[in-house]
């Protein structure tokens, strides 16, 4: 099973491995991604987020999640050495 979201002091960043945690973070308007060169342009990220949400309605994303989640779970289980086909949720 995936670990809960946690803040890694050595990395200075949140570490998330569960789909629901990542989804919640990506929906949070105050969430700012960083990279090797530091924080990204928050205004540009906000515009991009708005463009993506406009192009991909939630209903469509929910349908994709329903189809993709079992496949993703099997891949993650195979990486972790767990039995395929069990639900992670």
Residue pairs with C-beta under 8 A, 6 or more apart in sequence:
1 88
2 17
2 18
2 76
2 88
3 15
3 17
3 18
4 18
4 21
5 14
5 15
5 16
5 18
5 21
5 25
6 14
6 15
7 13
7 14
7 15
8 14
8 15
13 34
14 25
16 22
16 25
18 88
19 65
19 69
19 72
19 88
20 89
25 31
26 49
29 46
29 49
32 39
32 40
32 42
32 45
33 39
33 40
33 45
34 40
69 89
70 87
73 86
73 87
73 88
74 84
74 85
76 82
76 88
77 83
77 84
77 85
77 86
77 88
78 84
